[in-house]
Amino acid sequence: MRFTIVCIFCLAAGILAVDMDSDSLQDQYEKEQYQIRKKICLQGWEYGKCRGRRKLWYYNTQKSNCLPFIYSNCGGNGNLFYTKDSCMEYCGRYNWKKGRKSARLRIAAPKSKDGN
């Protein structure tokens, strides 16, 4: 009987530890994603280096929206997307003007000294 209780306690403690680790891993992943996307989404659009002409989309931080532009088919930067939907999915989930994440993506904010 004692062995069973000890096993159940150890199993519960192990599950809680794994759950806590997965939360911190998720938070770390979301923070890294924010930094990666920030480097891409805050760039302006670039025409590129070639002579081609293709309509693509870039994220405009001033309008908090994706706008079309003409791309040359080579060069440029990472702020280019084939569809408006993919642009909004990648960049539109953050509130870049205020430097914070929008409610659409949960990222843990650091707690203040009073615990809030």
PEVENDA-V458743 format. One record per residue. N is the residue number from 1. RES is the residue in one small letter. PHI is phi in whole degrees, 0 to 359 (* if undefined). PSI is psi as a letter, one per 30 degrees, with the letter a starting at -180 (999 if undefined). Layout:
<<N:RES:PHI:PSI> <N:RES:PHI:PSI>>
This chain:
<<1:m:*:e> <2:r:299:e> <3:f:300:e> <4:t:297:e> <5:i:295:e> <6:v:297:e> <7:c:297:e> <8:i:296:e> <9:f:298:e> <10:c:297:e> <11:l:297:e> <12:a:296:e> <13:a:296:e> <14:g:295:e> <15:i:296:e> <16:l:296:e> <17:a:295:e> <18:v:295:e> <19:d:297:e> <20:m:295:e> <21:d:296:e> <22:s:293:e> <23:d:295:e> <24:s:291:e> <25:l:294:e> <26:q:296:e> <27:d:299:e> <28:q:297:e> <29:y:300:e> <30:e:294:e> <31:k:295:e> <32:e:295:e> <33:q:299:e> <34:y:300:e> <35:q:294:e> <36:i:296:e> <37:r:292:e> <38:k:300:e> <39:k:298:e> <40:i:276:e> <41:c:289:f> <42:l:275:f> <43:q:284:k> <44:g:282:l> <45:w:280:l> <46:e:229:k> <47:y:298:e> <48:g:110:a> <49:k:247:f> <50:c:257:a> <51:r:256:g> <52:g:288:l> <53:r:218:j> <54:r:219:k> <55:k:279:j> <56:l:233:a> <57:w:235:k> <58:y:228:l> <59:y:270:k> <60:n:257:j> <61:t:291:f> <62:q:292:e> <63:k:262:f> <64:s:52:h> <65:n:205:l> <66:c:266:k> <67:l:236:l> <68:p:282:l> <69:f:207:l> <70:i:264:k> <71:y:246:k> <72:s:275:f> <73:n:86:g> <74:c:203:l> <75:g:76:a> <76:g:83:a> <77:n:232:a> <78:g:283:f> <79:n:276:i> <80:l:212:k> <81:f:222:k> <82:y:285:f> <83:t:226:l> <84:k:295:e> <85:d:299:e> <86:s:293:e> <87:c:296:e> <88:m:293:e> <89:e:296:e> <90:y:280:e> <91:c:254:f> <92:g:287:f> <93:r:278:f> <94:y:246:l> <95:n:261:i> <96:w:291:f> <97:k:298:e> <98:k:265:f> <99:g:71:g> <100:r:233:l> <101:k:278:k> <102:s:280:l> <103:a:292:f> <104:r:287:f> <105:l:226:j> <106:r:276:k> <107:i:227:k> <108:a:294:k> <109:a:268:k> <110:p:297:k> <111:k:277:k> <112:s:281:l> <113:k:297:f> <114:d:275:g> <115:g:90:g> <116:n:260:999>>
